[in-house]
């Protein structure tokens, strides 16, 4: 590479069930490496709001009560990857979810001269995850997150951050629903684990430890991927 060459933006994929900490870790990677987290939901909302061609197509499907096709999602992702803020790389969260989507993503990246640098599986203990997710709640005013066992507010029902007194719990953050979501995740993601393992880009991280320790493990992988 000569002095004027521009590095190819790295592409990391975070795999992990709901509650594994993908969002938290992605934000930490953003801050440390200047990468951009891209989640399917955020991409769709932004494209619809911007009125892009792909966004208009997605809006029509959603307003009709349908599921946005893989082709539309890939088109929206293609537009987003061209953004100047993605020059230092991106972290994909929530896409791909199937091997068909993974193959479509490979095709997209090949057309832009990019590739998957690492698909990182945040591995968790299912029983512990049920306890972790079913105990979480947030401040209704500022969104600060708490947990019954791991992070209770200093004063019961009063937000440490803003002093708010209205705490909210997601209706689906209960043991039965969480167990079902974990089962669905494993069934859906197992083929992706094999797919990226076959490409020799799969990396596994124990995501049951301390947030900072997990972040350090992720940083090592990200540094190698962006070198």
Secondary structure, 3 states (H helix, E strand, C coil): CCCCCCCCCCEEEEECCCCCCHHHHHHHHHHHHCCEEEEHHHHHHHHHHHCCHHHHHHHHHHHCCCCCCHHHHHHHHHHHHCCHHHCCCEEEECCCCCHHHHHHHHHHHHHHCCCCCEEEEEECCHHHHHHHHHCEEEECCCCCEEECCCECCCECCECCCCCCCCEECCCCCCHHHHHHHHHHHHHHHHHHHHHHHHCCCEEEEECCCCHHHHHHHHHHHHHHHHC
